[in-house]
Amino acid sequence: MQRIILTLCLIVTLPTLALAQTGERPVPENLIEINNDLSMAFETPHTKWAKPYALGSIRILFMAPWYQGSTDGREMIELMQRFDLDAYAFHILGGNTLAGDGDPRWYKDPEAGTKRFNRLTEEPFDVFFINRVEFDSLPDHVKSKIEEQVKNGSGLVISGEVKLPAFVTGEGEAVSDDPRDGTLYSIGEGRVIQLPEREQLEFDLGWEIKLDYQMARQGRAILRAANREPRASLDVEILRAANRELGVSPGDPPPTSPIPRKESGLLFSRTTCRNAPEGTEIHLNLRTAEGERKLYGDIRIGEEGQMWDHGLGILSEGEYFVDVIARSDKGVENWATASFEVVSDRRVASVGLKKDWAEVGEVV
């Protein structure tokens, strides 16, 4: 038995000794791809806001910092779950180095990162997405290639509290009244959108719902930067009927959230869709802040578009989101959301036991 164990130890140990003597490492040939892989193996709760997308997939190159414990690179995967993206990634080391450059021990080539970047950018990207990285600190060849492609029609999204690239000049235009939608700059034939720092979420009940809407906003910025915004217009708003007898006929102006629970039965959503292909289906559902969904139904629209009112029913206290997605046989044509809050003056005053003692097996 001792002879058998010794033989096994030699079998296991000798290859290790050989590696130690030669100094070689068992490094995969495609380590540069492995380390920049955008694996979809771990799926988180999400809404497919535009996947598949009626106007086709977006070819995108994502750049994010890498450091121990960083989750910045995960945001591209979160976007890929929700949007039709042909995505590639580069991790940035130390704020200014492409992963793969300057480390021949692992990548067998001190310019492995640069060569991969040059290979990927031979075909123009629809969008570059740079997340929490200072553009002007990137290597010169990276900056010049991105600038060249943007001026020729590619899009660029800059996210986070970082400076705009030096080549972005002139006055930007607010995308909407909501500053979270960012600022748009026209540079040559391309578009640059600067997004503010995404709110960092606490991992409490409902955090994944908040992330879902944050990603919807970033995805919209990607489509806008690529000049591939939806052709169909879609809008949803929350209105209040004058009284129950009038049903969903609007009487009063849009309600101001929060809405008293006793008035929640008067609420309805109004969805308007135009310029969508005939036969497009509108999917509407109501979602709570905890993620519970209630499907209110589907409707197939005609050539001239559709306006659709739907009563939401009596609701309990809480925050609510109305999600509307328009899908044709080509994919998602557009999506829209609205939110509101319902409050109640009823509260749990106290919690007590029916009796303060019990025999074994009895209910307290």
C-alpha positions as CSV (number, residue, x, y, z in Angstrom):
1,M,0.0,0.0,0.0
2,Q,2.8,2.4,0.9
3,R,4.4,1.7,-2.5
4,I,1.2,2.6,-4.3
5,I,0.8,5.9,-2.4
6,L,4.4,6.8,-3.2
7,T,3.8,6.2,-6.9
8,L,0.7,8.4,-6.9
9,C,2.5,11.2,-5.2
10,L,5.3,11.1,-7.8
11,I,2.8,11.1,-10.6
12,V,1.1,14.3,-9.1
13,T,4.3,16.0,-8.1
14,L,6.6,15.5,-11.1
15,P,4.7,17.8,-13.5
16,T,4.7,20.5,-10.9
17,L,8.4,20.2,-10.4
18,A,8.9,20.3,-14.1
19,L,7.0,23.6,-14.3
20,A,8.9,25.0,-11.4
21,Q,12.2,24.1,-13.1
22,T,11.3,25.6,-16.5
23,G,9.4,28.6,-15.1
24,E,6.5,28.0,-17.5
25,R,2.9,28.5,-16.4
26,P,-0.1,26.5,-17.7
27,V,-1.6,29.6,-19.4
28,P,-4.5,29.1,-21.8
29,E,-3.8,30.4,-25.3
30,N,-6.9,32.5,-25.3
31,L,-6.4,34.0,-21.8
32,I,-7.0,37.6,-23.1
33,E,-10.5,36.5,-24.3
34,I,-11.2,34.6,-21.1
35,N,-10.4,37.6,-18.9
36,N,-12.5,40.0,-21.0
37,D,-15.4,37.5,-21.4
38,L,-19.0,38.7,-20.9
39,S,-20.4,35.5,-19.6
40,M,-24.2,35.2,-19.4
41,A,-24.0,32.1,-17.1
42,F,-25.2,34.0,-14.0
43,E,-28.6,35.5,-14.7
44,T,-30.2,38.1,-12.5
45,P,-33.9,39.2,-12.5
46,H,-34.5,41.5,-15.5
47,T,-36.9,42.8,-18.1
48,K,-36.1,42.4,-21.8
49,W,-36.7,46.0,-22.6
50,A,-35.5,45.7,-26.2
51,K,-34.4,42.1,-26.8
52,P,-34.7,41.2,-29.6
53,Y,-34.8,44.7,-31.0
54,A,-36.8,45.5,-34.1
55,L,-33.9,47.7,-35.5
56,G,-31.3,45.0,-35.0
57,S,-28.5,44.3,-32.6
58,I,-26.0,47.0,-31.6
59,R,-22.3,46.3,-31.9
60,I,-20.8,47.8,-28.7
61,L,-17.4,47.9,-27.0
62,F,-17.5,48.4,-23.3
63,M,-14.7,49.7,-21.1
64,A,-14.7,49.6,-17.3
65,P,-12.0,49.7,-14.6
66,W,-10.8,46.5,-13.0
67,Y,-9.7,46.2,-9.4
68,Q,-10.2,43.7,-6.6
69,G,-13.9,43.5,-5.8
70,S,-15.0,45.7,-8.7
71,T,-18.5,45.1,-10.2
72,D,-18.3,47.8,-12.8
73,G,-17.8,45.2,-15.6
74,R,-21.0,43.5,-14.5
75,E,-23.0,46.4,-15.8
76,M,-22.4,45.3,-19.4
77,I,-23.8,41.9,-18.7
78,E,-26.8,43.5,-17.0
79,L,-27.4,45.5,-20.2
80,M,-26.9,42.4,-22.4
81,Q,-29.7,40.7,-20.5
82,R,-32.1,43.5,-21.4
83,F,-31.0,44.7,-24.8
84,D,-30.0,43.3,-28.2
85,L,-26.2,43.8,-28.0
86,D,-23.3,42.3,-29.8
87,A,-21.0,43.2,-27.0
88,Y,-17.2,43.1,-26.4
89,A,-15.4,44.3,-23.3
90,F,-12.0,45.6,-22.2
91,H,-11.0,45.9,-18.6
92,I,-8.8,48.9,-17.8
93,L,-6.0,48.4,-15.3
94,G,-4.8,51.3,-13.2
95,G,-7.0,53.7,-15.1
96,N,-4.9,53.8,-18.3
97,T,-3.8,50.3,-19.4
98,L,-5.7,47.8,-21.5
99,A,-5.9,44.4,-19.8
100,G,-3.3,42.2,-21.6
101,D,-0.7,44.9,-22.2
102,G,2.6,44.8,-20.3
103,D,2.3,41.4,-18.8
104,P,4.0,38.8,-21.1
105,R,4.2,36.3,-18.2
106,W,0.4,35.6,-18.6
107,Y,-0.4,36.8,-22.1
108,K,2.8,35.7,-23.8
109,D,2.8,39.1,-25.6
110,P,3.4,42.5,-24.0
111,E,1.0,44.0,-26.5
112,A,-1.8,41.4,-26.3
113,G,-4.4,44.0,-25.2
114,T,-3.5,46.5,-27.9
115,K,-3.5,43.8,-30.7
116,R,-6.9,42.6,-29.5
117,F,-8.2,46.2,-29.5
118,N,-6.8,46.8,-33.0
119,R,-8.4,43.6,-34.3
120,L,-11.9,44.4,-32.8
121,T,-11.9,48.0,-34.1
122,E,-11.1,47.0,-37.7
123,E,-14.9,47.0,-38.1
124,P,-16.5,50.2,-36.8
125,F,-18.5,49.8,-33.6
126,D,-22.1,51.2,-33.3
127,V,-21.3,52.5,-29.8
128,F,-18.4,52.7,-27.4
129,F,-19.5,52.6,-23.7
130,I,-16.9,53.9,-21.2
131,N,-18.0,53.4,-17.6
132,R,-16.2,55.3,-14.8
133,V,-12.9,55.6,-16.8
134,E,-11.3,58.9,-17.6
135,F,-11.2,58.9,-21.4
136,D,-8.1,61.2,-21.7
137,S,-6.1,58.8,-19.5
138,L,-6.5,55.9,-22.0
139,P,-3.6,55.0,-24.3
140,D,-3.2,57.4,-27.3
141,H,-3.9,54.8,-29.9
142,V,-7.2,53.9,-28.1
143,K,-8.3,57.5,-27.9
144,S,-7.5,58.3,-31.5
145,K,-9.3,55.2,-32.8
146,I,-12.4,56.0,-30.8
147,E,-12.3,59.6,-31.8
148,E,-12.0,58.6,-35.5
149,Q,-14.9,56.2,-35.4
150,V,-17.1,58.7,-33.5
151,K,-16.5,61.5,-36.0
152,N,-17.4,59.0,-38.7
153,G,-20.7,58.0,-37.2
154,S,-20.2,55.8,-34.2
155,G,-21.7,56.6,-30.8
156,L,-20.0,57.2,-27.5
157,V,-21.6,56.9,-24.0
158,I,-19.5,58.3,-21.1
159,S,-20.9,57.2,-17.7
160,G,-19.9,58.4,-14.3
161,E,-18.3,61.4,-12.7
162,V,-15.6,61.7,-15.3
163,K,-14.5,64.4,-17.8
164,L,-15.7,64.5,-21.4
165,P,-13.0,63.6,-24.0
166,A,-11.0,66.5,-25.2
167,F,-12.4,66.2,-28.7
168,V,-16.0,66.8,-27.5
169,T,-16.5,70.5,-27.8
170,G,-19.5,72.9,-28.0
171,E,-22.6,73.1,-26.0
172,G,-24.5,69.9,-25.2
173,E,-28.2,69.5,-25.2
174,A,-30.2,68.0,-22.3
175,V,-31.8,64.7,-23.6
176,S,-34.9,65.3,-21.4
177,D,-36.1,67.2,-18.4
178,D,-34.7,64.4,-16.3
179,P,-30.9,64.9,-15.7
180,R,-30.5,61.1,-15.4
181,D,-31.0,60.9,-19.2
182,G,-27.8,62.8,-19.7
183,T,-26.5,65.4,-22.2
184,L,-26.1,64.9,-25.9
185,Y,-23.3,66.2,-28.1
186,S,-23.0,66.0,-31.9
187,I,-19.5,65.4,-33.0
188,G,-18.9,65.1,-36.7
189,E,-21.4,62.4,-37.9
190,G,-21.5,60.8,-34.4
191,R,-23.2,61.3,-31.1
192,V,-21.7,61.5,-27.6
193,I,-23.9,61.1,-24.5
194,Q,-22.6,61.9,-21.0
195,L,-24.6,60.1,-18.3
196,P,-24.3,61.1,-14.6
197,E,-23.0,58.6,-12.0
198,R,-25.5,55.8,-11.6
199,E,-27.0,55.7,-8.1
200,Q,-25.4,53.0,-6.1
201,L,-28.1,50.8,-4.6
202,E,-28.3,49.2,-1.2
203,F,-29.1,45.5,-1.3
204,D,-32.5,45.9,0.4
205,L,-35.9,44.6,-0.7
206,G,-36.6,45.7,-4.2
207,W,-33.1,46.7,-5.2
208,E,-33.2,44.6,-8.4
209,I,-36.3,46.6,-9.5
210,K,-34.5,49.9,-9.2
211,L,-31.6,48.4,-11.1
212,D,-34.0,47.2,-13.9
213,Y,-35.0,50.8,-14.5
214,Q,-31.5,52.2,-14.2
215,M,-30.5,49.7,-17.0
216,A,-33.5,50.7,-19.1
217,R,-32.2,54.3,-18.9
218,Q,-28.7,53.3,-19.9
219,G,-30.0,51.1,-22.7
220,R,-32.0,54.0,-24.1
221,A,-28.8,56.1,-24.1
222,I,-27.0,53.4,-26.1
223,L,-29.7,53.4,-28.7
224,R,-29.7,57.1,-28.9
225,A,-25.9,57.3,-29.2
226,A,-26.0,54.7,-32.0
227,N,-28.7,56.8,-33.8
228,R,-30.9,53.7,-33.6
229,E,-33.7,55.1,-31.5
230,P,-37.1,53.4,-31.8
231,R,-39.2,54.5,-34.8
232,A,-42.4,53.8,-33.0
233,S,-43.5,56.3,-30.4
234,L,-44.9,54.8,-27.2
235,D,-46.0,56.6,-24.1
236,V,-47.8,55.7,-20.9
237,E,-49.2,58.0,-18.2
238,I,-51.2,57.6,-15.1
239,L,-54.5,59.5,-14.9
240,R,-57.4,59.8,-12.5
241,A,-61.1,59.4,-13.5
242,A,-63.6,62.0,-12.2
243,N,-65.6,59.3,-10.5
244,R,-66.2,55.5,-10.5
245,E,-69.3,55.9,-12.7
246,L,-67.2,57.5,-15.5
247,G,-64.9,54.5,-15.4
248,V,-61.7,55.4,-17.3
249,S,-62.9,58.6,-18.8
250,P,-60.4,61.3,-17.7
251,G,-61.9,64.1,-15.7
252,D,-59.2,65.5,-13.4
253,P,-55.7,66.4,-14.3
254,P,-53.0,63.8,-13.7
255,P,-52.8,62.9,-10.0
256,T,-50.0,63.9,-7.8
257,S,-48.2,61.0,-6.2
258,P,-48.5,59.8,-3.5
259,I,-52.2,58.9,-4.1
260,P,-54.5,58.0,-1.2
261,R,-55.6,54.4,-1.3
262,K,-59.3,55.3,-1.2
263,E,-58.7,57.0,-4.6
264,S,-56.7,54.2,-6.2
265,G,-59.8,52.7,-7.7
266,L,-60.1,55.8,-9.9
267,L,-56.6,55.4,-11.4
268,F,-56.0,54.2,-14.9
269,S,-53.1,54.0,-17.3
270,R,-53.3,55.6,-20.8
271,T,-51.0,54.1,-23.4
272,T,-50.5,55.8,-26.8
273,C,-48.6,54.1,-29.6
274,R,-48.0,55.5,-33.1
275,N,-45.8,54.7,-36.1
276,A,-45.5,51.0,-35.2
277,P,-46.0,48.3,-37.8
278,E,-49.6,47.1,-38.1
279,G,-50.1,44.0,-36.0
280,T,-47.7,45.2,-33.2
281,E,-48.8,43.9,-29.8
282,I,-48.8,46.1,-26.7
283,H,-48.0,44.3,-23.5
284,L,-49.0,46.1,-20.3
285,N,-48.3,45.0,-16.7
286,L,-48.2,46.5,-13.3
287,R,-45.3,45.8,-11.0
288,T,-44.8,46.4,-7.3
289,A,-41.6,47.6,-5.7
290,E,-41.0,44.0,-4.6
291,G,-41.1,42.7,-8.1
292,E,-44.6,41.1,-8.2
293,R,-46.2,41.5,-11.6
294,K,-49.8,41.6,-12.8
295,L,-50.4,41.3,-16.5
296,Y,-53.2,43.6,-17.5
297,G,-53.5,42.3,-21.1
298,D,-52.3,42.5,-24.6
299,I,-53.7,44.5,-27.5
300,R,-52.9,44.3,-31.2
301,I,-52.8,47.8,-32.8
302,G,-53.9,48.8,-36.3
303,E,-52.1,50.9,-38.9
304,E,-53.1,54.2,-37.5
305,G,-51.9,53.4,-34.0
306,Q,-53.8,53.0,-30.8
307,M,-54.8,54.8,-27.5
308,W,-55.6,52.3,-24.8
309,D,-57.0,53.1,-21.3
310,H,-56.9,50.5,-18.6
311,G,-58.2,50.7,-15.0
312,L,-55.7,49.6,-12.4
313,G,-58.2,48.6,-9.7
314,I,-58.0,49.2,-6.0
315,L,-54.4,49.0,-4.8
316,S,-52.8,48.5,-1.4
317,E,-50.1,50.9,-0.1
318,G,-46.8,50.8,-1.9
319,E,-44.8,51.9,-4.9
320,Y,-46.0,50.8,-8.4
321,F,-44.6,50.7,-11.9
322,V,-46.6,50.4,-15.1
323,D,-44.5,48.8,-17.9
324,V,-45.6,48.9,-21.5
325,I,-43.7,47.1,-24.3
326,A,-44.6,47.2,-28.0
327,R,-43.5,44.1,-29.9
328,S,-43.8,43.3,-33.6
329,D,-42.7,40.2,-35.5
330,K,-39.3,41.9,-35.9
331,G,-38.8,42.4,-32.1
332,V,-39.4,45.2,-29.6
333,E,-40.5,48.4,-31.3
334,N,-40.4,50.5,-28.1
335,W,-41.0,50.5,-24.4
336,A,-42.3,53.0,-21.8
337,T,-42.8,53.1,-18.0
338,A,-44.6,55.2,-15.4
339,S,-44.5,55.0,-11.7
340,F,-46.7,56.2,-8.8
341,E,-47.1,55.6,-5.1
342,V,-50.2,54.7,-3.1
343,V,-50.5,55.5,0.6
344,S,-53.0,54.5,3.3
345,D,-53.9,56.1,6.6
346,R,-54.4,52.7,8.1
347,R,-51.6,51.5,10.2
348,V,-50.8,48.5,12.5
349,A,-51.2,50.0,15.9
350,S,-49.9,47.0,17.8
351,V,-49.3,43.3,17.6
352,G,-50.3,41.1,20.5
353,L,-50.9,37.5,21.4
354,K,-54.4,36.1,21.7
355,K,-53.3,34.7,25.1
356,D,-50.0,34.9,26.8
357,W,-49.6,31.2,27.7
358,A,-50.4,27.8,26.1
359,E,-50.1,24.1,26.8
360,V,-47.8,22.0,24.6
361,G,-49.4,21.7,21.1
362,E,-51.8,24.6,21.5
363,V,-51.8,27.7,19.3
364,V,-50.9,31.0,21.0
